[in-house]
């Protein structure tokens, strides 16, 4: 009973932290940065100063200094959020910490939509050098950015099988459950590495492997080649 109570307490604390972060996303202002690639940012207008300064570097890549903001409630540091579409349509957001009259880069995050609620965390989503709309979360410190590891990535894609797909009851792909036939409806639920959890029209779930072979051809419509 003590173990169950302890596990329940940890779960409650984690849920409470996640709920607080989700609630911090409410009421954010939305701004489109790139109308061609549909890149955008969600930000807390109360703690941000919009810049929208556009310039081009020596490689003729356009950059945008989007805004200055505080990202961590416990820190008085101000951060610059910058955007560029990349040399071959690989959009990314770069985060710099202002240090006196200079800027220190904390890191860059590839994606199409950046959300900065000012809670010490950054959220990013969008298909960019990945096979689906990957949603990620990063913590912000003076030292840099660190991705918060998830047990799986949520995919949430309802689609159609383009080929026959074997489905397994384990991640080792040793126990075949069934074969999802070409043309069948399918829902892609979760991802971890090259493993995907699928749900059939009958509600049967199981794993399959879909590697990124670089050809752009995947067995499920809507899963993309993870690259240009």
C-alpha positions as CSV (number, residue, x, y, z in Angstrom):
1,X,0.0,0.0,0.0
2,X,2.8,2.4,0.8
3,X,4.3,1.8,-2.6
4,X,1.0,2.4,-4.3
5,X,0.5,5.6,-2.4
6,X,4.0,6.8,-3.2
7,X,3.5,6.0,-6.9
8,X,0.2,7.8,-6.8
9,X,1.8,10.8,-5.2
10,X,4.5,11.1,-7.8
11,X,2.0,10.7,-10.6
12,X,-0.2,13.4,-9.0
13,X,2.8,15.8,-8.8
14,X,3.8,15.1,-12.4
15,X,0.2,15.6,-13.6
16,X,0.0,18.9,-11.6
17,X,3.2,20.1,-13.1
18,X,2.0,19.2,-16.6
19,X,-1.4,20.8,-16.0
20,X,0.3,24.1,-14.8
21,X,2.4,24.1,-18.0
22,X,-0.6,23.5,-20.2
23,X,-2.5,26.3,-18.5
24,X,0.4,28.6,-19.1
25,X,-0.1,28.1,-22.8
26,X,-3.6,29.8,-22.6
27,X,-3.9,33.4,-23.7
28,X,-0.7,33.5,-25.8
29,X,-0.6,35.9,-28.7
30,X,0.0,34.3,-32.1
31,X,2.3,35.7,-34.8
32,X,3.1,34.3,-38.3
33,X,6.8,34.8,-39.1
34,X,7.0,33.1,-42.5
35,X,4.0,33.0,-44.8
36,X,5.7,30.7,-47.3
37,X,6.7,27.9,-44.9
38,X,3.8,28.8,-42.5
39,X,6.2,29.2,-39.5
40,X,4.8,31.0,-36.4
41,X,5.3,31.8,-32.8
42,X,3.0,31.9,-29.7
43,X,4.2,34.2,-27.0
44,X,3.3,36.0,-23.8
45,X,2.7,39.6,-24.8
46,X,3.0,40.8,-21.2
47,X,6.7,39.7,-21.0
48,X,7.8,40.3,-24.6
49,X,9.0,43.2,-26.8
50,X,8.4,42.6,-30.5
51,X,11.3,43.4,-32.8
52,X,10.5,41.8,-36.2
53,X,13.9,42.9,-37.6
54,X,14.6,41.2,-40.9
55,X,18.1,40.9,-42.4
56,X,20.1,38.5,-44.7
57,X,23.4,36.9,-43.8
58,X,26.5,36.4,-46.1
59,X,25.0,33.1,-47.4
60,X,21.9,35.1,-48.5
61,X,19.7,33.3,-45.9
62,X,17.0,35.6,-44.5
63,X,16.8,36.0,-40.7
64,X,14.3,37.6,-38.4
65,X,14.9,38.8,-34.9
66,X,11.4,38.2,-33.6
67,X,11.3,39.4,-30.0
68,X,13.0,39.9,-26.7
69,X,11.5,38.1,-23.7
70,X,12.0,36.6,-20.3
71,X,11.7,32.8,-20.5
72,X,12.3,31.7,-16.9
73,X,10.3,33.3,-14.0
74,X,13.2,32.8,-11.6
75,X,15.7,34.6,-13.8
76,X,15.9,38.2,-14.8
77,X,17.7,37.3,-18.0
78,X,16.4,38.5,-21.3
79,X,16.4,36.2,-24.4
80,X,16.3,37.0,-28.1
81,X,14.2,34.6,-30.3
82,X,15.4,34.5,-33.9
83,X,14.0,32.6,-36.9
84,X,15.5,31.5,-40.2
85,X,14.1,29.2,-42.9
86,X,17.4,27.4,-43.4
87,X,19.3,26.9,-46.6
88,X,16.8,24.3,-48.0
89,X,13.5,25.0,-46.2
90,X,14.6,23.6,-42.8
91,X,13.1,26.3,-40.6
92,X,14.5,26.8,-37.1
93,X,14.3,29.1,-34.1
94,X,17.4,30.1,-32.3
95,X,17.5,31.3,-28.7
96,X,20.1,33.8,-27.4
97,X,20.6,35.1,-23.9
98,X,21.5,38.7,-23.7
99,X,24.7,39.3,-21.7
100,X,25.4,43.0,-21.3
101,X,26.0,44.1,-24.9
102,X,26.5,40.7,-26.4
103,X,24.4,37.6,-27.2
104,X,25.1,34.1,-26.1
105,X,23.5,31.4,-28.2
106,X,21.7,28.7,-26.1
107,X,20.7,26.6,-29.1
108,X,18.5,26.1,-32.1
109,X,15.2,24.2,-32.5
110,X,13.9,23.0,-35.8
111,X,10.2,23.3,-36.3
112,X,7.3,25.3,-37.6
113,X,5.6,26.6,-34.5
114,X,7.3,27.8,-31.4
115,X,5.4,28.4,-28.1
116,X,7.1,30.4,-25.3
117,X,4.6,30.8,-22.3
118,X,7.4,32.2,-20.1
119,X,7.2,29.3,-17.6
120,X,10.8,28.1,-18.2
121,X,9.8,25.8,-21.0
122,X,9.7,26.0,-24.8
123,X,7.4,23.9,-27.0
124,X,7.8,23.3,-30.7
125,X,5.9,21.4,-33.3
126,X,5.8,20.9,-37.0
127,X,7.1,18.6,-39.7
128,X,10.8,19.6,-40.3
129,X,13.4,16.9,-41.0
130,X,11.1,14.3,-39.4
131,X,8.4,11.9,-40.6
132,X,5.4,13.5,-38.8
133,X,4.4,16.5,-36.8
134,X,6.7,15.9,-33.8
135,X,5.8,17.8,-30.7
136,X,8.7,18.5,-28.3
137,X,9.4,20.3,-25.0
138,X,12.6,22.0,-23.9
139,X,13.7,23.4,-20.6
140,X,15.6,26.7,-20.6
141,X,18.6,27.4,-18.3
142,X,21.5,29.8,-18.4
143,X,23.6,27.0,-19.8
144,X,21.4,26.1,-22.7
145,X,18.3,24.2,-23.9
146,X,17.5,20.6,-22.9
147,X,14.8,18.5,-24.5
148,X,12.4,16.9,-22.0
149,X,12.5,13.2,-22.8
150,X,9.2,11.6,-23.5
151,X,8.6,7.8,-23.4
152,X,7.0,8.1,-26.9
153,X,6.2,10.9,-29.4
154,X,2.5,11.4,-30.1
155,X,1.7,11.1,-33.8
156,X,-2.1,11.2,-34.0
157,X,-2.4,10.6,-37.7
158,X,-5.5,9.1,-39.3
159,X,-4.6,7.8,-42.7
160,X,-4.6,4.9,-45.2
161,X,-2.2,2.0,-45.6
162,X,-0.4,2.2,-49.0
163,X,1.0,-1.3,-48.6
164,X,0.3,-4.4,-46.6
165,X,1.7,-3.7,-43.1
166,X,2.5,-6.4,-40.5
167,X,1.5,-5.5,-36.9
168,X,3.2,-7.0,-33.9
169,X,2.2,-7.3,-30.2
170,X,5.7,-6.4,-28.9
171,X,8.4,-3.8,-29.7
172,X,10.8,-6.7,-30.6
173,X,8.5,-7.5,-33.5
174,X,8.6,-11.1,-32.6
175,X,4.8,-11.8,-32.1
176,X,2.8,-11.0,-35.2
177,X,-0.8,-10.0,-34.5
178,X,-2.2,-9.5,-37.9
179,X,-1.5,-7.9,-41.3
180,X,-3.1,-4.6,-42.1
181,X,-4.0,-4.8,-45.8
182,X,-3.3,-2.1,-48.4
183,X,-6.1,0.4,-48.6
184,X,-7.2,-0.1,-45.0
185,X,-7.8,2.8,-42.7
186,X,-5.2,3.1,-40.0
187,X,-4.5,5.5,-37.1
188,X,-0.9,6.1,-36.2
189,X,-0.8,6.6,-32.4
190,X,2.8,6.7,-31.1
191,X,6.4,6.7,-32.2
192,X,9.7,5.7,-30.7
193,X,12.7,5.6,-33.1
194,X,11.5,3.7,-36.2
195,X,8.7,1.9,-34.3
196,X,5.1,3.1,-34.7
197,X,2.1,2.0,-32.7
198,X,-0.9,1.6,-35.0
199,X,-4.6,1.1,-34.5
200,X,-6.7,-0.8,-37.0
201,X,-10.3,0.0,-37.9
202,X,-11.4,-2.8,-35.5
203,X,-9.5,-1.2,-32.6
204,X,-6.6,-3.6,-32.6
205,X,-3.3,-2.0,-31.7
206,X,0.2,-3.2,-32.4
207,X,3.7,-2.1,-33.4
208,X,5.4,-2.0,-36.8
209,X,8.7,-0.7,-38.0
210,X,8.8,2.2,-40.5
211,X,12.5,3.2,-41.1
212,X,13.4,6.4,-42.9
213,X,15.0,4.9,-46.0
214,X,15.6,8.3,-47.6
215,X,13.4,7.5,-50.6
216,X,10.4,9.5,-49.4
217,X,8.2,6.3,-49.7
218,X,6.5,5.2,-46.5
219,X,3.7,2.5,-46.2
220,X,1.3,5.0,-44.7
221,X,0.0,8.1,-46.4
222,X,1.0,11.2,-44.5
223,X,4.2,9.9,-43.0
224,X,6.9,11.9,-44.7
225,X,10.5,11.5,-45.7
226,X,12.5,12.9,-42.8
227,X,14.5,15.3,-44.8
228,X,14.4,17.8,-47.8
